[in-house]
Amino acid sequence: MDLVAKGHLQEARTFFNAFREDHELMHSRDLQKLEGVLTQSHLEEMEFARSLRQNKVNIKICQYSYDLLLQYLHKTQSTAMLGVINEHINFQVSPGQPTSISDDAEVVTLIGSCQDAANQINQKEIHWGLLEDSLEERLEKAGGLLSDSEKTEGENKEGDVDETKKRSVEGGKQGASTKKLKKDKAASATAKSARPEANTTSTAPRVKPELPLPVMPTEVEQSILEDLRNRVQLSSVALPSVSFYTFLNTHNGLNCSSISHDGSLVAGGFSDSSLKIWDMAKLGQQAGSSILQGENDSTSSKHVVGPNGVKRSYTLLQGHSGPVYSANFSPLGDFILSSSADTTIRLWSTELNANLVCYKGHNYPVWDVQFSPVGHYFASASHDRTARIWSMDKIQPMRIMAGHLSDVDCVQWHANCNYIATGSSDKTVRLWDVQSGECVRIFIGHRSMILSLAMSPDGRYMASGDEDGTIMMWDLSSGRCVTPLMGHSSCVWTLAFSCEGSLLASGSADCTVKLWDVTTSTKVPKNEEK
């Protein structure tokens, strides 16, 4: 890039081709970006190129290797190499023996600001606890939780509303049976919109909400309390049942899917700019078949007649003018959000089957949109390198989170609604304060773009999945990686915690869904703190 900046284009191309193989393994995507830097104007216009030139690369190195490097530089008087090191590299010297590059995810990292600035951001105080006065907390105080099954004891508002959805839809739709609710615990684990609902410990601190929260009707509260009393805790020895829904005839057409919290509705976002919703109760009336057809067909005994007279087994929602990249049901299931390449987010009513609002604010495609755990508020992530927080009743965003160096690919709410997390193509995850809009944590360690995020129900941990198949568990308070979860061989598209937080489900492009025992992977830092 220095050669390009000085106008030596041919020499720059020769240099790039000579040394690109050394970096193919860990930085193939970055090399693809730099390959397009051919003129000085490209250097100025490309954010990634600018960040590479302005910031240092952190390289972890053991003391012995560092001493050998210094000896070599002094003996050979390599002034050119010294200049490169001083200008572009920040060595983090660690005691002990050298480790393999594959054993340490943070061995080579680049961030938008220097390491000191990132460390300074990570010193900020965050309140990762759950919302005070939750329904489950009230139930626990009243002695309603069954001790023999160790019912969960830290329910946050997210769980409250998720359970609200389970009961309210069950009352409104006869097809959503108790059996369906049990099945959904596994089915929704693989859906991008699935959210954690409860917490296994009562030790999580309590915090006040920074956002005005919607009021919950009394009858809904009662139904939630009933469900909490009946909840069964999952673990590595008590695994959930599994229910899969298959989309047929959707190759290269289906971009995203979402399952409502009670499992009664399944939505799909398609490349032809359409959003389709299937009612599982109607589909279930068909000889027990759980097959979702992407095109017009006749797989159900109850059909909607399309404009051309063709019967279809789904509700078709049209309005976007580009591929739909994300769909997300509200906790109560009465609304669904969709985001698209047309730069807009649309709010739909599942009861009216109509578009209610079109939110415009992003300048480029919107990759992800997520309802908050209490509904009403939602967050979006876009190619314009920003995340935005919206309220259903306002057409303009309430907050804009800017700081990532590349696309913001995914977004996730914290359990207490006071923070959102964003995953980016710049290989970092950031945690933002909803009220101030400030970045309060930068999580560095992934080697490729982040594709999925999930927050633990107790609000203490976060899981992130990347393009290489690595899943990392982070401690929000310290900003450190608790443990990497290795096992997938391709992109991790979706992550979700079980309702009591003991299991993590991951869905990958390697054609597998894996369940991880989170309780064992998070024991280490707890012992360290003691």
C-alpha positions in Angstrom: 0.0 0.0 0.0 3.0 2.3 0.6 4.1 1.5 -3.0 0.7 2.3 -4.3 0.6 5.6 -2.3 3.9 6.6 -4.0 2.6 5.7 -7.5 4.7 2.5 -8.0 1.7 0.5 -9.1 3.6 -2.3 -11.1 6.1 -2.8 -8.2 3.2 -2.9 -5.7 1.4 -5.6 -7.8 4.6 -7.7 -8.0 5.2 -7.4 -4.3 1.5 -8.4 -3.5 1.6 -11.5 -5.7 5.0 -12.6 -4.3 3.9 -12.6 -0.7 0.1 -13.2 -0.8 0.5 -17.0 -0.3 2.0 -16.4 3.2 -1.3 -14.9 4.4 -3.8 -17.0 2.5 -4.6 -19.2 5.5 -5.6 -16.6 8.0 -6.4 -13.5 5.9 -7.9 -14.7 2.6 -10.8 -12.3 2.8 -8.5 -9.3 3.6 -6.3 -10.2 0.6 -9.4 -10.2 -1.7 -10.1 -6.6 -0.5 -6.6 -5.4 -1.0 -6.3 -6.9 -4.4 -8.6 -4.2 -5.6 -6.4 -1.4 -4.4 -4.9 -0.2 -7.7 -4.7 3.6 -7.3 -4.1 6.2 -4.7 -7.7 7.1 -4.7 -8.6 3.5 -3.8 -6.4 3.8 -0.8 -8.2 6.9 0.4 -11.7 5.6 -0.4 -11.4 2.1 1.1 -12.0 2.2 4.9 -10.2 -1.2 5.4 -7.0 0.0 3.6 -7.0 3.3 5.6 -7.4 1.4 8.9 -4.5 -0.9 8.0 -2.2 2.0 7.3 -3.3 4.1 10.3 -3.4 1.3 13.0 -0.9 -1.2 14.3 -1.3 -5.0 14.1 -1.2 -6.7 17.5 1.0 -9.8 17.4 1.4 -12.1 20.4 4.9 -13.5 20.9 6.6 -15.3 23.7 9.6 -13.7 25.5 12.1 -16.1 24.1 11.0 -15.5 20.5 11.0 -11.7 21.2 14.5 -11.8 22.5 15.7 -13.8 19.4 14.0 -11.2 17.1 15.7 -8.3 18.9 19.1 -10.0 18.7 18.6 -10.6 14.9 17.7 -7.0 14.3 20.7 -5.7 16.2 23.2 -8.0 14.5 22.0 -7.5 11.0 21.3 -3.8 11.4 18.0 -4.3 9.5 16.8 -0.7 9.5 14.1 -1.3 6.9 12.6 -4.2 9.0 12.9 -2.1 12.2 11.0 0.7 10.5 8.2 -1.6 9.5 7.9 -3.0 13.0 7.9 0.3 14.7 5.4 1.7 12.3 2.9 -1.1 11.9 3.4 -3.8 14.6 2.6 -3.8 18.3 4.2 -6.9 20.0 2.4 -8.3 23.0 5.1 -10.3 24.8 3.9 -13.2 27.0 5.9 -15.4 29.4 6.3 -19.1 28.8 6.8 -21.3 25.9 5.8 -20.6 22.3 2.3 -21.8 21.4 0.9 -22.9 18.1 -0.9 -20.2 16.0 -4.0 -22.5 15.9 -4.2 -22.6 19.7 -4.6 -18.8 20.2 -7.4 -17.0 18.5 -5.9 -13.6 19.5 -2.5 -14.1 18.0 -2.9 -11.6 15.2 -5.5 -8.9 15.4 -6.3 -5.5 14.0 -8.6 -3.0 15.6 -9.8 0.5 14.6 -8.0 2.2 17.4 -4.8 1.2 19.1 -4.7 -1.6 21.7 -4.6 0.9 24.5 -7.8 2.6 23.4 -9.5 -0.8 23.2 -8.3 -1.7 26.7 -9.6 1.7 27.9 -13.0 1.0 26.4 -13.1 -2.4 28.0 -12.5 -0.7 31.4 -15.9 1.0 31.3 -18.4 -0.3 33.8 -21.3 -2.3 32.5 -24.3 -3.6 34.4 -24.8 -7.1 33.0 -27.5 -8.1 35.5 -31.2 -8.8 34.8 -34.1 -6.4 35.2 -35.4 -6.1 38.7 -38.9 -7.2 39.8 -39.2 -9.8 37.1 -42.1 -12.3 37.2 -39.8 -15.2 38.0 -38.2 -13.3 40.8 -41.7 -12.7 42.3 -42.6 -16.4 41.9 -39.3 -17.4 43.6 -40.1 -15.1 46.6 -43.6 -16.5 46.8 -42.1 -20.0 47.0 -43.8 -21.1 43.8 -40.7 -22.6 42.2 -40.4 -26.4 42.7 -37.2 -27.2 44.5 -36.8 -30.7 43.3 -36.5 -29.7 39.7 -34.4 -26.6 40.6 -36.5 -24.2 38.6 -34.8 -21.2 37.2 -34.4 -18.2 39.4 -33.5 -15.1 37.5 -36.1 -14.5 34.9 -35.7 -11.3 33.0 -38.2 -9.3 31.0 -37.1 -11.2 27.9 -38.2 -14.5 29.4 -41.4 -12.9 30.6 -42.4 -11.7 27.2 -41.3 -14.9 25.5 -43.5 -16.9 27.8 -46.2 -14.3 27.2 -46.1 -15.2 23.6 -46.3 -18.9 24.3 -49.5 -18.4 26.3 -51.2 -15.7 24.4 -50.9 -17.4 21.1 -51.9 -20.7 22.6 -55.1 -19.0 23.7 -55.7 -17.3 20.4 -54.9 -20.3 18.1 -56.3 -23.6 18.9 -53.6 -25.3 16.9 -50.8 -24.3 19.2 -51.0 -27.2 21.7 -48.8 -27.9 24.7 -47.1 -30.6 22.7 -46.2 -28.0 20.1 -44.7 -25.7 22.7 -42.4 -28.5 23.9 -41.3 -29.2 20.4 -40.5 -25.6 19.8 -37.9 -25.5 22.5 -35.6 -27.4 20.1 -37.0 -26.0 16.9 -36.5 -22.4 17.8 -33.0 -23.1 19.0 -32.0 -23.4 15.3 -33.9 -20.3 14.3 -32.0 -17.0 14.0 -34.6 -15.2 16.1 -34.7 -17.8 19.0 -33.9 -16.1 22.2 -32.8 -17.1 25.7 -35.6 -17.0 28.2 -34.4 -17.7 31.8 -31.5 -18.1 34.1 -30.2 -20.9 36.2 -28.9 -18.8 39.0 -30.6 -16.3 41.3 -27.2 -14.6 42.0 -27.4 -12.3 38.9 -27.5 -8.7 40.0 -30.6 -6.6 39.3 -30.5 -3.5 37.2 -33.0 -0.8 36.3 -34.2 -0.5 32.7 -32.8 2.5 30.8 -35.7 2.3 28.3 -39.4 2.8 29.1 -40.8 -0.7 29.0 -44.2 -1.6 27.7 -46.8 -2.7 30.3 -47.8 -6.3 30.4 -51.5 -7.2 30.8 -52.5 -9.0 34.1 -53.9 -12.1 32.4 -50.7 -12.5 30.4 -48.7 -12.4 33.6 -50.8 -15.2 35.1 -50.2 -17.4 32.1 -46.5 -16.8 32.3 -46.3 -17.7 36.0 -48.2 -20.9 35.2 -45.7 -21.8 32.5 -42.7 -21.0 34.8 -44.0 -23.5 37.4 -44.1 -26.2 34.8 -40.8 -25.6 33.2 -38.3 -28.4 32.9 -34.6 -27.6 33.2 -32.4 -28.8 30.3 -28.8 -30.0 30.8 -26.2 -32.3 29.3 -28.1 -35.2 30.8 -31.6 -33.9 30.0 -31.4 -32.9 26.4 -34.4 -31.4 24.5 -36.5 -33.1 22.0 -35.9 -32.2 18.4 -38.2 -31.0 15.7 -37.0 -30.0 12.2 -38.9 -28.1 9.5 -37.6 -28.5 6.0 -38.0 -25.9 3.2 -38.3 -27.5 -0.2 -37.6 -26.0 -3.6 -35.8 -23.0 -2.1 -32.2 -23.4 -3.4 -30.6 -20.0 -3.6 -34.0 -18.5 -2.9 -34.4 -18.7 0.9 -32.2 -16.2 2.8 -33.5 -16.4 6.3 -36.0 -18.1 8.5 -37.6 -17.3 11.8 -39.8 -19.3 14.2 -42.2 -17.6 16.6 -41.6 -18.2 20.3 -44.4 -20.7 20.6 -43.6 -22.5 17.4 -47.0 -21.8 15.8 -45.6 -19.6 13.0 -42.6 -20.0 10.7 -41.4 -17.2 8.4 -39.0 -17.2 5.5 -37.4 -14.3 3.7 -36.7 -14.8 0.0 -34.5 -13.4 -2.7 -37.5 -12.5 -4.8 -38.2 -9.8 -2.1 -41.1 -11.7 -0.6 -41.8 -12.7 3.0 -43.8 -15.9 3.6 -45.4 -17.1 6.8 -46.7 -20.6 7.4 -49.1 -21.5 10.2 -47.9 -24.8 11.7 -51.4 -25.7 13.0 -52.8 -25.6 9.5 -49.8 -27.5 8.1 -50.2 -30.1 10.9 -53.7 -31.0 9.7 -52.0 -32.5 6.7 -51.2 -36.1 7.6 -48.5 -34.9 10.1 -46.3 -33.5 7.3 -43.8 -30.8 8.3 -42.7 -29.7 4.9 -42.6 -26.1 3.8 -42.9 -25.4 0.1 -41.1 -22.4 -1.2 -43.2 -22.1 -4.3 -46.9 -22.2 -4.9 -48.2 -25.7 -4.1 -51.0 -27.5 -2.4 -49.7 -29.1 0.7 -52.4 -28.0 3.1 -56.1 -28.6 3.4 -56.6 -24.9 4.3 -55.4 -22.6 1.5 -55.1 -18.9 0.7 -56.0 -18.3 -2.9 -53.4 -16.1 -4.7 -54.2 -13.5 -7.4 -53.8 -16.0 -10.2 -56.1 -18.4 -8.6 -53.4 -20.8 -7.4 -53.9 -22.1 -3.9 -51.0 -21.6 -1.5 -50.4 -22.9 2.0 -48.7 -19.7 3.3 -49.4 -16.0 3.8 -47.4 -14.0 1.2 -46.2 -10.5 2.4 -45.0 -8.3 -0.4 -43.5 -4.8 -0.1 -39.8 -5.0 -0.3 -38.0 -4.2 -3.6 -34.9 -6.4 -2.9 -33.9 -9.7 -1.3 -35.1 -10.1 2.3 -32.1 -10.9 4.5 -33.6 -11.1 8.0 -37.0 -11.8 9.6 -37.8 -11.7 13.3 -41.0 -12.3 15.2 -42.0 -10.0 18.1 -42.0 -11.8 21.5 -45.8 -11.9 21.5 -45.9 -13.0 17.9 -48.3 -10.3 16.8 -45.7 -8.6 14.6 -42.8 -9.6 12.4 -39.9 -7.4 11.2 -38.1 -7.9 7.9 -35.0 -6.2 6.6 -33.9 -6.1 3.0 -31.3 -5.1 0.4 -33.6 -2.2 -0.5 -32.2 -0.5 2.7 -35.5 -0.6 4.5 -37.0 -2.4 7.5 -40.7 -3.3 7.4 -43.1 -4.0 10.2 -45.9 -6.5 9.5 -48.9 -7.5 11.4 -49.3 -11.3 11.6 -53.0 -10.9 12.5 -53.8 -8.5 9.7 -51.2 -9.9 7.3 -50.4 -6.4 6.2 -47.5 -4.0 6.2 -47.8 -1.4 8.9 -44.6 0.7 8.7 -41.6 1.1 6.4 -38.5 2.3 8.4 -35.9 4.2 6.3 -32.6 5.3 7.7 -29.9 3.0 6.5 -28.1 3.9 3.2 -27.2 0.3 2.2 -28.6 -3.2 2.6 -29.8 -4.2 6.1 -28.4 -7.6 7.0 -30.1 -8.2 10.3 -33.0 -6.9 12.5 -33.9 -8.1 16.0 -36.8 -7.3 18.3 -35.8 -6.4 21.9 -36.7 -9.0 24.6 -39.7 -6.9 25.6 -40.8 -6.0 22.1 -41.6 -2.4 21.0 -37.9 -1.6 20.4 -35.7 -3.3 17.7 -32.1 -3.0 16.4 -30.8 -3.3 12.9 -27.4 -4.0 11.3 -26.3 -2.8 7.9 -23.7 -2.7 5.2 -23.2 1.0 6.0 -21.1 -0.1 9.0 -23.7 1.1 11.6 -26.2 -0.5 13.9 -29.4 1.5 14.7 -32.0 1.3 17.5 -35.6 1.9 16.6 -38.9 2.2 18.3 -42.0 0.8 16.6 -43.9 4.2 17.0 -41.1 6.3 15.5 -40.0 6.2 11.8 -36.5 7.6 12.6 -33.9 5.7 14.5 -33.4 6.6 18.2 -29.7 5.8 18.3 -27.0 5.2 15.7 -24.0 3.0 16.7 -21.0 3.8 14.5 -17.5 2.5 15.0 -17.1 -0.8 13.1 -14.6 -0.8 10.2 -16.7 -2.9 7.9 -20.3 -4.3 7.5 -22.3 -4.9 10.7 -23.5 -8.4 9.9 -25.5 -9.3 13.0 -27.1 -7.7 16.1 -28.4 -9.1 19.4 -30.0 -7.6 22.4 -28.8 -8.1 26.0 -31.2 -9.7 28.3 -31.9 -6.5 30.2 -32.4 -4.4 27.1 -29.8 -1.9 28.2 -27.2 -3.1 25.7 -26.9 -4.4 22.2 -24.1 -6.5 20.7 -23.0 -6.2 17.1 -20.9 -8.6 15.0 -18.9 -7.3 12.0 -16.9 -8.3 9.0 -14.0 -6.5 10.7 -13.7 -9.6 12.9 -14.7 -7.8 16.1 -17.8 -7.9 18.3 -18.8 -4.7 20.1 -21.2 -4.1 23.0 -23.1 -0.7 22.9 -24.9 1.2 25.6 -28.5 1.7 24.4 -29.0 5.0 26.3 -25.7 6.8 25.5 -25.0 5.1 22.2 -21.4 4.5 23.3 -19.3 1.4 22.7 -18.5 -0.1 26.1 -16.7 -3.3 25.0 -14.7 -4.5 22.1 -14.3 -8.3 21.8 -11.2 -9.2 19.7 -10.2 -12.8 18.8 -12.2 -14.0 15.8 -10.2 -14.6 12.6 -13.0 -14.1 10.2 -16.3 -12.2 9.9 -18.9 -12.7 12.7 -22.1 -14.1 11.5 -24.2 -14.9 14.6 -24.6 -13.8 18.2 -26.4 -15.0 21.3 -26.8 -13.7 24.8 -27.0 -16.0 27.8 -30.2 -15.7 29.7 -28.4 -14.5 32.9 -26.9 -11.7 30.9 -23.3 -12.6 31.9 -22.0 -14.3 28.8 -22.2 -13.9 25.0 -21.6 -16.4 22.2 -20.4 -15.4 18.8 -20.0 -17.5 15.7 -17.8 -16.8 12.7 -17.2 -17.7 9.0 -14.6 -20.3 9.9 -16.9 -22.3 12.2 -15.4 -21.1 15.5 -17.7 -20.2 18.3 -16.4 -18.0 21.2 -17.9 -17.6 24.6 -17.2 -14.1 26.1 -17.5 -12.8 29.6 -19.2 -9.4 29.2 -17.8 -7.9 32.4 -14.1 -8.6 31.6 -14.3 -8.5 27.8 -12.3 -11.7 27.6 -12.9 -15.0 25.8 -13.9 -17.6 28.3 -13.5 -20.5 25.9 -13.6 -21.2 22.1 -16.0 -23.9 21.1 -14.4 -25.8 18.2 -16.3 -28.4 16.2 -17.9 -26.8 13.1 -16.0 -26.8 9.8 -18.0 -24.1 8.1 -19.9 -20.8 8.8 -21.9 -20.7 12.0 -25.1 -19.0 10.8 -27.2 -19.1 14.0 -26.7 -19.4 17.8 -29.3 -19.7 20.6 -29.2 -20.5 24.3 -31.7 -22.8 26.0 -34.3 -21.0 28.2 -32.3 -21.8 31.4 -29.0 -21.1 29.8 -27.2 -24.4 30.3 -27.2 -25.4 26.6 -26.1 -23.5 23.5 -27.3 -24.6 20.1 -25.4 -23.7 16.9 -26.5 -24.2 13.3 -23.8 -24.3 10.6 -23.2 -24.5 6.9 -21.5 -27.9 7.5 -25.0 -29.3 7.7 -25.0 -29.9 11.4 -26.7 -28.5 14.5 -24.6 -28.9 17.6 -25.6 -28.6 21.3 -22.9 -27.4 23.6 -22.8 -27.8 27.4 -22.3 -24.2 28.4 -22.0 -24.9 32.2 -18.7 -26.7 31.8 -17.2 -24.1 29.5 -17.9 -21.2 31.8 -16.6 -22.7 35.0 -13.0 -21.5 34.6 -13.5 -17.7 34.9 -15.7 -18.2 37.9 -13.0 -20.0 39.7 -10.5 -17.4 38.7 -12.6 -14.7 40.2 -12.6 -16.5 43.5 
